Amino acid sequence: MKYELQLFDYIVNEYFNSKNNRPPLKEEEFRIWAEDLEREEERIKQSFMMLAFSEIEDKIIERQIQLYQQKLILISNHISQQVGYLSIEYELQLKDGDYLSQLGLILIDCITALLTFIEKHFTKYFSQDSQIPTSYFINSQNQLRNQLVRVKELGKLKKIDSSLLKIINHHINTFIDNPKNASYRKLIYCKTFLEEIETILSRDLKGIRLEKQFISNLLYLNFNVFAIYNYISLRIKKNYQSKSTYREQLLLLQLFKKLINQSQVKPDFEFNQGVESLKASLINWVNEEIFFFKERKQLAIKFNHHHTLINRPVSNTKIYSKLSVGQLAYLMKLLANSNIIAPENTSKLVEFISNNFSTSSQKDISLKSLRNKIYSPENTTIENVQEIMETLVEKAEKDKSLN
């Protein structure tokens, strides 16, 4: 492929070279150049397409496309410095008859169109880590801002959490307002990210389904900023902590882990380059939460075992009683009040009964139940216990008669 940018080089050397003292560019000459550049833009695009579909080795095509990309960036930056093109409003400030500056803007527009063409049609050859030329980024700023406005409006309409939209808005706006040394990779990411998010918000989804899809896309597009990681982890934490039992909480955490593990991530696509992916960060966090849960459970088991050894007799076998809990409680109270047994106090008596007795209705007698029945026995319970005691007296009389 022959070198295709001779006309650009000629214009730069003749009109944008500080060493050349040319007379001011006339209107007629300017219009001829403008028409030539329009035709040249289309010719170069056709040459690029022919190169892509040629039988030349892929590596050579990639190298040539990237060389053209770098050359276009250098020319664009050079002209921008010469004409002082630092913002989109520059075009509105041009004086009538300043055809040299107007020629510079037309050449910048032509180069921007070619770089966009390469970015769109030769993505695999495009050097995404190259620094964006100022003029190219200026032309992209309005597009990004318009995309961001649409995302904000759709998000508000679909009732997406405002704090989530604020995080996205802040980080994209920071890039738009401070593009110094920014690469094409970051620009392409922001364009694609906003397009994908806008597509999700435009679908016929709402409520929890939309929220799940939205967060799933943040994982897929790897919007790996700490604020998003923090937002999602707090949402997960709030969700699992709403469950009442350890088992339910752990199962929900494991479900979140499964969902995150199964989520897809777009290859070689990230907002912050060189930073851990959002998916990996969340998996690590969930793993730490699960590990903490299991450690806490083990500590609880050890503590309960230790507590049991201290507060219960060596034997774990309880004495079964056919009496009801109320009858057993009242009978033991009578024994204590008669000094037949001598617990330190009523609370100790309650603990003793709970630890050492079971009934047909309650294998483990609760302390609360025992306290209520000891302190406030029912009349029927007292009468039943009296009958039991009368039966005991009768049996004692029989045993006495046998001697």
C-alpha positions in Angstrom: 0.0 0.0 0.0 1.4 3.4 -1.0 1.5 6.3 1.5 -1.9 7.9 1.4 -1.5 11.1 3.4 0.6 13.2 0.9 -2.0 15.9 0.5 -2.3 16.3 4.3 1.4 16.6 4.6 1.5 19.2 1.8 -1.2 21.4 3.4 0.6 21.2 6.8 4.0 22.1 5.3 2.6 24.9 3.1 0.0 26.5 5.4 0.7 25.4 9.0 4.5 25.7 9.1 5.8 28.6 11.1 8.9 28.8 8.8 6.8 29.6 5.7 5.8 33.2 5.3 2.9 32.8 2.9 0.4 35.5 2.1 -3.1 35.1 3.6 -5.2 32.3 2.1 -7.7 33.7 -0.4 -11.4 32.5 -0.4 -11.2 31.0 -3.8 -8.1 29.0 -2.9 -9.7 27.9 0.4 -12.8 26.6 -1.4 -10.7 24.5 -3.8 -8.8 23.0 -0.9 -12.1 22.3 1.0 -13.4 20.3 -2.1 -10.1 18.5 -2.5 -10.1 17.4 1.2 -13.7 16.1 0.9 -12.7 13.9 -2.0 -9.5 12.9 -0.3 -11.3 11.7 2.8 -13.4 9.3 0.7 -10.4 8.2 -1.3 -8.4 7.3 1.8 -11.4 5.4 3.3 -11.6 3.3 0.1 -7.8 2.6 0.3 -8.2 1.4 3.9 -10.9 -0.9 2.9 -8.9 -2.3 0.0 -6.0 -2.9 2.4 -8.3 -4.7 4.9 -9.5 -7.1 2.2 -6.2 -7.7 0.5 -4.1 -10.8 0.8 -1.5 -9.1 2.9 -0.7 -10.8 6.2 -2.8 -9.7 9.1 0.1 -8.5 11.2 1.3 -6.2 8.3 -2.2 -4.7 7.9 -2.4 -4.1 11.7 1.0 -2.4 11.6 0.0 -0.1 8.7 -3.4 0.8 10.1 -1.7 1.8 13.4 1.0 3.8 11.6 -1.7 5.8 9.8 -3.6 6.2 13.1 -0.5 7.7 14.8 0.3 9.9 11.8 -3.3 11.3 11.7 -3.1 12.0 15.5 0.2 13.9 15.0 -1.2 16.0 12.2 -4.4 16.7 14.1 -2.5 17.8 17.3 -0.1 20.0 15.2 -2.9 21.9 13.5 -4.9 22.2 16.7 -1.9 23.9 18.3 -1.3 26.2 15.3 -4.9 27.4 15.1 -5.6 27.3 18.8 -8.5 24.8 18.5 -9.2 24.0 22.2 -13.0 23.8 22.3 -16.0 23.4 20.1 -16.8 27.1 20.6 -13.7 28.0 18.7 -15.5 27.7 15.3 -18.0 30.4 16.4 -15.2 32.8 17.3 -13.5 32.7 13.8 -13.4 36.1 12.1 -14.8 36.5 8.6 -12.0 36.1 6.0 -9.8 33.9 8.3 -9.7 31.2 5.7 -6.4 29.7 7.0 -8.0 28.8 10.3 -11.1 27.6 8.5 -8.9 25.3 6.3 -7.3 24.0 9.6 -10.8 23.1 10.9 -11.8 21.4 7.7 -8.6 19.3 7.8 -9.2 18.5 11.5 -12.8 17.4 10.7 -11.4 15.2 7.8 -8.8 13.6 10.1 -11.5 13.1 12.9 -13.7 11.3 10.3 -10.8 9.1 9.3 -10.0 8.2 12.8 -13.6 7.4 13.6 -13.7 5.3 10.4 -10.7 3.3 11.6 -12.1 2.9 15.1 -15.4 1.6 13.7 -14.3 -0.6 10.9 -10.8 -1.7 12.0 -11.4 -2.3 15.7 -9.0 -5.2 15.9 -6.2 -3.2 14.3 -7.0 0.1 16.1 -4.4 1.0 18.7 -6.7 1.7 21.7 -3.9 2.8 24.0 -2.9 5.7 21.8 -3.5 9.1 23.3 -6.6 10.9 21.9 -6.0 14.0 19.9 -7.6 17.1 21.4 -9.7 17.8 18.4 -11.0 14.3 18.3 -12.0 14.3 21.9 -13.7 17.7 21.6 -15.9 16.2 18.9 -16.7 13.3 21.2 -17.5 15.4 24.3 -21.0 16.4 23.0 -21.8 12.9 22.0 -20.9 11.6 25.5 -22.8 14.3 27.3 -25.9 13.7 25.2 -25.6 10.0 25.9 -25.2 10.7 29.7 -28.3 13.0 29.7 -30.4 10.3 28.0 -29.2 7.7 30.5 -30.1 10.0 33.5 -33.5 10.8 32.1 -34.4 7.1 31.3 -33.0 6.0 34.7 -35.1 8.6 36.5 -38.2 7.6 34.5 -37.6 3.9 35.3 -37.0 4.7 39.0 -33.4 3.4 39.1 -31.8 4.2 42.5 -30.7 7.8 42.3 -27.5 7.1 44.2 -26.5 4.5 41.5 -27.2 7.0 38.7 -25.1 9.7 40.6 -22.1 7.3 40.8 -22.2 6.7 37.0 -22.8 10.3 36.2 -19.9 11.4 38.4 -17.3 9.1 36.9 -18.3 9.6 33.3 -18.4 13.4 33.7 -15.0 13.3 35.4 -13.6 11.7 32.3 -15.4 14.1 30.0 -14.2 17.2 31.9 -10.6 15.9 32.4 -9.5 14.0 29.3 -5.8 14.8 29.8 -3.6 11.9 28.5 -6.8 9.9 28.0 -6.6 6.9 25.6 -9.0 5.8 22.9 -9.6 2.7 25.1 -11.2 4.9 27.8 -13.2 6.9 25.3 -14.4 3.7 23.5 -15.3 2.2 26.9 -17.5 5.3 27.9 -19.3 5.4 24.5 -20.0 1.6 24.6 -20.9 1.7 28.3 -23.5 4.4 27.8 -24.9 2.8 24.7 -25.4 -0.5 26.5 -26.9 1.1 29.6 -29.3 3.2 27.5 -30.4 0.0 25.6 -31.2 -1.7 29.0 -33.2 1.2 30.2 -35.1 1.4 26.9 -36.3 -2.2 27.2 -39.8 -3.1 28.6 -38.4 -3.9 32.0 -39.3 -2.4 35.4 -38.9 -3.0 39.1 -36.7 -5.8 40.4 -36.2 -7.3 36.9 -34.8 -4.0 35.6 -32.6 -3.6 38.7 -31.1 -7.1 38.3 -30.5 -6.6 34.6 -28.9 -3.1 35.3 -26.5 -4.5 37.9 -25.8 -7.5 35.8 -24.7 -5.1 33.0 -22.4 -3.2 35.4 -20.7 -6.5 36.0 -20.6 -7.5 32.3 -19.2 -4.1 31.3 -16.8 -4.1 34.2 -17.5 -0.6 35.6 -14.8 -1.3 38.1 -15.0 1.8 40.4 -14.9 1.5 44.1 -18.2 3.3 44.6 -20.1 0.7 42.5 -18.3 -2.2 44.3 -19.4 -0.5 47.6 -22.9 0.1 46.4 -23.5 -3.6 45.3 -21.8 -5.1 48.4 -24.0 -2.9 50.7 -27.1 -4.0 48.8 -26.1 -7.7 49.2 -25.3 -7.2 52.9 -28.7 -5.4 53.6 -30.5 -8.2 51.8 -28.9 -11.2 53.6 -29.0 -9.5 57.0 -32.8 -9.1 56.6 -33.1 -12.9 57.1 -33.7 -14.0 60.7 -31.6 -17.2 60.9 -28.0 -18.0 60.4 -28.9 -20.7 57.9 -31.1 -18.4 55.8 -28.4 -15.7 55.7 -25.7 -18.2 54.7 -27.9 -19.7 52.0 -28.6 -16.3 50.5 -24.9 -15.3 50.6 -24.1 -18.5 48.7 -26.8 -17.7 46.2 -25.3 -14.3 45.6 -21.9 -16.0 45.1 -23.4 -18.3 42.6 -25.1 -15.5 40.6 -21.9 -13.4 40.5 -19.8 -16.4 39.5 -22.2 -17.2 36.7 -22.2 -13.6 35.4 -20.3 -12.9 32.2 -17.6 -10.2 31.8 -16.8 -8.6 28.4 -13.2 -9.6 27.5 -10.6 -6.8 27.7 -13.1 -4.2 28.7 -12.8 -2.1 31.8 -13.4 1.4 33.0 -10.2 1.6 35.1 -7.4 -0.2 33.4 -5.1 -2.4 35.5 -7.6 -2.5 38.4 -9.3 -5.7 39.6 -12.5 -6.4 37.8 -15.8 -5.6 39.5 -16.8 -9.3 39.4 -13.6 -10.5 41.0 -13.8 -7.8 43.8 -17.4 -8.9 44.6 -16.6 -12.6 44.7 -13.7 -11.9 47.1 -16.0 -9.9 49.3 -18.7 -12.6 49.3 -16.1 -15.3 50.1 -14.9 -13.2 53.1 -18.4 -12.8 54.3 -19.1 -16.6 54.0 -15.8 -17.3 55.8 -16.7 -14.9 58.6 -20.1 -16.6 58.9 -18.6 -20.0 59.2 -16.0 -18.9 61.7 -18.7 -17.2 63.8 -20.8 -20.4 63.8 -17.8 -22.5 64.9 -17.1 -20.0 67.8 -20.8 -20.2 68.7 -20.7 -24.0 68.8 -17.6 -24.0 70.9 -19.0 -21.4 73.3 -22.3 -23.3 73.7 -20.4 -26.6 74.3 -18.3 -24.9 77.0 -21.4 -23.3 78.5 -23.1 -26.7 78.6 -20.2 -28.4 80.3 -20.2 -25.7 83.0 -24.0 -25.5 83.6 -25.1 -29.1 83.1 -24.2 -32.3 84.8 -21.6 -34.6 83.3 -24.4 -37.0 82.1 -26.5 -35.6 79.3 -29.3 -38.2 80.0 -32.4 -36.5 81.4 -34.9 -38.1 83.7 -38.2 -38.6 82.0 -41.4 -37.6 84.0 -45.0 -38.5 83.2 -46.0 -35.4 85.0 -46.9 -32.2 83.1 -44.4 -29.4 83.2 -46.7 -27.5 85.6 -47.1 -30.5 87.9 -43.3 -31.2 87.9 -42.6 -27.5 88.6 -45.0 -27.3 91.5 -43.9 -30.6 93.0 -40.3 -29.5 93.0 -41.3 -26.2 94.5 -43.0 -28.1 97.4 -39.9 -30.2 98.0 -37.8 -27.0 98.1 -40.2 -25.2 100.4 -40.2 -28.2 102.7 -36.3 -28.2 102.7 -36.3 -31.8 101.3 -34.1 -30.3 98.6 -32.2 -27.1 99.1 -31.4 -25.1 96.0 -29.7 -21.7 96.5 -32.7 -19.9 95.2 -35.7 -20.4 92.9 -33.7 -19.5 89.7 -31.2 -22.3 90.5 -34.2 -24.7 91.0 -35.6 -23.7 87.6 -32.2 -24.3 85.9 -31.9 -27.7 87.7 -35.3 -28.9 86.5 -34.7 -27.7 82.9 -31.3 -29.4 82.7 -32.3 -32.7 84.2 -35.9 -33.4 83.4 -38.0 -34.0 80.3 -41.7 -34.6 79.9 -43.9 -36.2 77.3 -44.8 -32.8 75.8 -41.3 -31.2 76.2 -38.0 -32.9 75.7 -36.3 -29.6 76.5 -38.2 -27.6 79.1 -37.8 -23.9 78.6 -36.7 -21.7 81.5 -39.4 -19.2 80.9 -42.1 -21.8 81.0 -40.8 -23.2 84.3 -40.6 -19.8 85.9 -44.2 -18.9 85.1 -45.4 -22.3 86.4 -43.4 -22.2 89.6 -44.3 -18.6 90.5 -47.9 -18.8 89.4 -49.2 -22.4 89.6 -52.8 -23.0 88.5 -55.4 -24.4 90.9 -55.9 -27.5 88.8 -52.2 -28.2 88.9 -52.2 -27.9 92.7 -55.1 -30.3 93.0 -53.4 -32.8 90.6 -50.2 -32.7 92.7 -52.3 -33.2 95.9 -53.8 -36.4 94.4 -50.3 -37.6 93.4 -49.1 -37.0 97.0 -52.1 -38.9 98.4 -51.2 -41.8 96.1 -47.6 -41.7 97.4 -48.9 -41.8 101.0 -51.1 -44.8 100.2 -48.1 -46.6 98.6 -46.0 -45.9 101.6 -48.7 -47.4 103.9 -48.7 -50.5 101.7 -44.9 -50.8 102.0 -45.2 -50.3 105.7 -47.7 -53.2 106.0 -45.4 -55.5 104.3 -42.8 -55.2 107.0 
